[in-house]
Amino acid sequence: MVGSNRVQRLKRKAGIVASERAVVVNKAVGYIRVSSTEQAEHGFGLATQEAAIRAFATSQGYELIEVVTDAAVSGASRPAERDGFRRVIELAEDGAFSVLLVWKFDRLARQIVYAVTAANDLQEQHGVQLRSVTEPIDTATAMGRTVFAILAGMAEQERQVITERTFLGRQEKATRGGYACGAVPLGYVTDREGGLAPDAESAVTVRRIFAMRKEGATLQAIASALNGDGIATSRGGRWWPATVRYILDNPKYRGDSEYLFRWNGDEKHVQRTGTHAALID
């Protein structure tokens, strides 16, 4: 099964990101965090952490492209819940760097399970290695990997249970034709069961796009018409040819469900008749 153009583009993008990682092998991002209590009582504030990271990057020959900050944020929170660390993830998804520098390992999180999970996800999903400026935790070296493996073992069971439950649950829902994950497509809203239900107002825009395309309108012409009428995209922005193409190539509007799942190097393409109502014939 070949799949839609959307899936083919996702596969091509994965290949491009892999090639780009070779280019960013010496590029690093610094991550600093401090709670208000730590700043007041211990003095190892943001400026101290950043200075140490910059000095370390210079000594190791890294190009430090950005230092991301979470100020007055408790280490008890999950990294992915913080605005700053979400920026780190965003840069990792773009393949912008290969090494994450922290002042100490506990800057990721106080709870070891949160810290190890965040570091493992960066390495497994985006090829980003972790280095601590003040501790022998460098996942690019044998010693660092040994230390990291010990810490990872402590959190592995809980991490695997959470990850596998979420991942397998999404796959199972997708194989049944359900709405498994991702942004809600224009023209739909979520129902009480977590599925997709037609949204009367925005569905009009979707049907208009398909009707104009069927009549021979170009992608640019459709985008210009929607912008001219003051109709915003699902994110509230302007329409572009690529935005229109994304709508036209979305199988959900024909009543189908399609997902490309990736985890730990495995890839599974799921394409089924969806449980939701189609918006077009």
C-alpha positions as CSV (number, residue, x, y, z in Angstrom):
1,M,0.0,0.0,0.0
2,V,1.6,3.2,-1.2
3,G,-0.5,5.7,0.8
4,S,-1.4,9.3,0.1
5,N,0.9,12.1,-1.0
6,R,0.9,13.3,2.6
7,V,2.5,10.1,3.9
8,Q,5.0,10.2,1.0
9,R,6.0,13.7,2.0
10,L,6.4,12.6,5.7
11,K,8.8,9.8,4.6
12,R,10.8,12.2,2.4
13,K,11.0,14.7,5.2
14,A,12.3,12.0,7.6
15,G,15.1,11.3,5.0
16,I,15.9,15.0,4.7
17,V,16.1,15.4,8.5
18,A,18.5,12.5,8.7
19,S,20.8,14.0,6.1
20,E,20.7,17.4,7.8
21,R,21.8,15.9,11.1
22,A,25.2,15.2,9.7
23,V,25.5,18.9,9.0
24,V,24.7,19.9,12.6
25,V,27.0,17.4,14.4
26,N,28.9,20.2,16.1
27,K,25.9,22.5,16.8
28,A,24.6,22.6,20.3
29,V,21.7,24.2,22.3
30,G,22.0,25.1,25.9
31,Y,19.2,24.7,28.4
32,I,19.1,26.5,31.7
33,R,16.5,26.4,34.5
34,V,16.2,27.8,38.0
35,S,13.5,28.0,40.5
36,S,12.9,31.2,42.5
37,T,14.0,29.3,45.7
38,E,17.3,28.1,44.1
39,Q,18.1,31.6,42.8
40,A,17.6,33.1,46.3
41,E,19.2,30.5,48.4
42,H,22.1,29.0,46.4
43,G,23.1,31.6,43.9
44,F,23.6,29.3,40.9
45,G,21.2,31.4,38.8
46,L,20.6,31.7,35.1
47,A,23.6,33.9,34.4
48,T,26.0,31.4,36.2
49,Q,24.6,28.5,34.3
50,E,24.7,30.2,30.9
51,A,28.3,31.4,31.5
52,A,29.4,27.8,32.3
53,I,27.6,26.4,29.2
54,R,29.1,29.0,26.9
55,A,32.6,28.4,28.2
56,F,32.1,24.6,27.9
57,A,30.8,24.9,24.3
58,T,33.8,27.0,23.3
59,S,36.3,24.5,24.9
60,Q,34.6,21.6,23.1
61,G,34.4,23.3,19.7
62,Y,30.6,23.4,19.7
63,E,28.6,26.1,17.8
64,L,26.1,27.2,20.4
65,I,23.1,28.3,18.3
66,E,20.8,29.2,21.2
67,V,20.5,29.1,25.0
68,V,16.9,28.3,26.1
69,T,15.7,29.5,29.5
70,D,13.1,28.4,31.9
71,A,13.1,31.0,34.7
72,A,11.4,30.5,38.1
73,V,10.2,27.0,37.0
74,S,10.2,24.2,39.5
75,G,12.2,21.1,38.8
76,A,9.3,19.0,39.9
77,S,7.4,19.7,36.7
78,R,7.8,17.6,33.6
79,P,10.2,19.1,31.0
80,A,7.7,19.0,28.2
81,E,5.3,21.1,30.3
82,R,7.7,24.0,30.3
83,D,7.7,26.8,27.7
84,G,11.5,26.8,27.4
85,F,11.9,23.1,27.0
86,R,9.2,23.0,24.4
87,R,11.5,25.3,22.4
88,V,14.3,22.7,22.8
89,I,11.9,20.0,21.4
90,E,10.9,22.3,18.5
91,L,14.6,22.9,17.6
92,A,15.2,19.1,17.8
93,E,12.3,18.3,15.6
94,D,13.7,20.7,13.0
95,G,17.1,18.9,13.2
96,A,18.8,22.2,14.1
97,F,21.4,20.7,16.6
98,S,22.8,17.5,17.8
99,V,23.9,18.2,21.4
100,L,22.0,19.5,24.4
101,L,24.1,21.2,27.1
102,V,22.9,21.5,30.7
103,W,24.7,22.9,33.7
104,K,23.7,19.8,35.7
105,F,21.5,16.8,34.9
106,D,18.9,17.9,37.4
107,R,18.2,21.0,35.3
108,L,16.0,18.7,33.2
109,A,14.0,17.6,36.3
110,R,14.3,16.8,40.0
111,Q,12.6,13.5,39.5
112,I,14.9,11.1,37.8
113,V,12.1,9.4,35.8
114,Y,11.2,12.8,34.2
115,A,14.8,13.7,33.4
116,V,15.8,10.3,31.9
117,T,12.6,10.2,29.9
118,A,13.1,13.6,28.4
119,A,16.8,12.8,27.6
120,N,15.9,9.4,26.1
121,D,13.2,10.9,23.9
122,L,15.5,13.5,22.5
123,Q,18.1,10.9,21.7
124,E,15.8,8.2,20.3
125,Q,13.4,10.4,18.4
126,H,15.7,13.2,17.2
127,G,19.3,11.9,17.6
128,V,20.2,14.6,20.2
129,Q,22.8,13.7,22.8
130,L,23.0,15.1,26.3
131,R,26.1,16.6,27.9
132,S,26.4,18.0,31.4
133,V,28.8,20.8,31.9
134,T,29.7,19.9,35.5
135,E,29.0,16.1,35.6
136,P,30.4,13.1,33.7
137,I,27.2,12.6,31.8
138,D,28.0,12.7,28.1
139,T,26.0,10.2,26.1
140,A,28.6,10.6,23.3
141,T,31.2,8.8,25.4
142,A,31.5,5.3,26.8
143,M,31.6,6.5,30.4
144,G,28.7,8.9,29.9
145,R,26.6,6.2,28.3
146,T,27.4,3.9,31.3
147,V,26.2,6.5,33.8
148,F,23.2,7.3,31.7
149,A,22.3,3.6,31.4
150,I,22.3,3.2,35.1
151,L,20.0,6.1,35.5
152,A,17.9,5.0,32.6
153,G,17.4,1.6,34.1
154,M,15.9,3.1,37.2
155,A,13.2,4.7,35.1
156,E,12.8,2.2,32.3
157,Q,9.9,0.2,33.6
158,E,7.7,3.2,34.4
159,R,8.7,4.9,31.1
160,Q,8.0,1.8,29.0
161,V,4.6,1.3,30.6
162,I,3.5,4.9,29.9
163,T,5.0,5.1,26.4
164,E,3.8,1.7,25.2
165,R,0.3,2.3,26.6
166,T,0.0,5.6,24.8
167,F,1.6,4.5,21.5
168,L,-0.3,1.2,21.2
169,G,-3.5,2.8,22.2
170,R,-3.2,5.3,19.4
171,Q,-2.3,2.5,16.9
172,E,-5.3,0.4,18.0
173,K,-7.7,3.4,17.7
174,A,-6.3,4.1,14.2
175,T,-6.7,0.5,13.1
176,R,-10.4,0.8,14.0
177,G,-10.7,3.9,11.9
178,G,-10.8,6.3,14.8
179,Y,-9.2,9.7,15.3
180,A,-6.0,8.7,16.9
181,C,-3.9,11.9,17.2
182,G,-2.8,15.1,15.6
183,A,-4.6,18.4,15.0
184,V,-8.3,18.4,14.4
185,P,-8.8,19.0,10.7
186,L,-10.7,22.0,9.5
187,G,-14.3,21.1,9.1
188,Y,-14.5,18.9,12.2
189,V,-14.6,19.1,16.0
190,T,-14.1,16.4,18.5
191,D,-17.1,14.7,20.0
192,R,-17.6,13.4,23.5
193,E,-15.9,10.1,22.6
194,G,-12.8,11.7,21.2
195,G,-13.8,11.1,17.6
196,L,-14.4,13.6,14.8
197,A,-17.8,15.2,14.2
198,P,-18.6,17.6,11.3
199,D,-18.5,21.3,12.1
200,A,-21.2,23.0,10.1
201,E,-19.6,26.4,9.8
202,S,-16.0,25.3,8.8
203,A,-17.2,22.4,6.7
204,V,-18.6,24.9,4.2
205,T,-15.1,26.2,3.6
206,V,-13.8,22.6,3.0
207,R,-16.5,21.8,0.6
208,R,-15.9,25.1,-1.2
209,I,-12.2,24.2,-1.7
210,F,-13.0,20.8,-3.2
211,A,-15.7,22.3,-5.4
212,M,-13.4,25.0,-6.8
213,R,-10.7,22.5,-7.4
214,K,-13.1,20.2,-9.3
215,E,-14.0,23.2,-11.5
216,G,-10.3,23.6,-12.4
217,A,-9.2,26.4,-10.1
218,T,-5.5,26.5,-9.3
219,L,-4.3,26.2,-5.7
220,Q,-3.3,29.9,-5.8
221,A,-6.7,30.9,-7.1
222,I,-8.4,29.0,-4.3
223,A,-6.1,30.6,-1.7
224,S,-6.7,34.1,-3.1
225,A,-10.4,33.6,-3.1
226,L,-10.5,32.5,0.6
227,N,-8.2,35.3,1.7
228,G,-10.3,37.8,-0.3
229,D,-13.4,36.7,1.5
230,G,-11.7,37.1,4.9
231,I,-11.8,33.3,5.7
232,A,-9.0,32.2,8.0
233,T,-7.3,28.8,8.2
234,S,-7.9,26.5,11.2
235,R,-5.0,28.3,12.9
236,G,-6.3,31.7,12.1
237,G,-3.8,32.6,9.4
238,R,-3.8,33.3,5.7
239,W,-4.3,30.7,3.0
240,W,-1.4,29.6,0.7
241,P,-1.2,27.1,-2.1
242,A,0.4,24.6,0.2
243,T,-2.3,25.1,2.8
244,V,-5.0,24.4,0.1
245,R,-3.0,21.3,-1.1
246,Y,-2.9,20.0,2.5
247,I,-6.7,20.2,2.7
248,L,-7.2,18.5,-0.8
249,D,-4.8,15.7,0.1
250,N,-6.3,14.9,3.5
251,P,-8.1,11.5,3.3
252,K,-10.2,12.3,6.3
253,Y,-12.5,14.5,4.2
254,R,-13.3,11.4,2.1
255,G,-14.2,9.5,5.2
256,D,-10.8,7.6,5.5
257,S,-8.4,7.4,8.4
258,E,-4.7,7.4,7.7
259,Y,-1.7,7.6,10.1
260,L,2.1,7.1,9.9
261,F,3.3,5.9,13.3
262,R,7.1,5.9,14.1
263,W,8.7,4.7,17.3
264,N,12.2,3.4,18.1
265,G,13.0,3.0,14.4
266,D,9.8,1.1,13.6
267,E,7.3,2.5,11.1
268,K,3.7,1.5,10.6
269,H,1.3,2.9,8.0
270,V,-2.4,2.6,8.9
271,Q,-5.1,3.3,6.4
272,R,-8.7,2.4,7.1
273,T,-12.2,3.5,6.4
274,G,-12.8,6.0,9.2
275,T,-15.6,6.0,11.8
276,H,-16.3,9.7,11.1
277,A,-18.5,11.2,8.5
278,A,-17.1,12.3,5.2
279,L,-17.4,15.9,4.1
280,I,-17.1,15.3,0.4
281,D,-18.2,12.5,-2.0
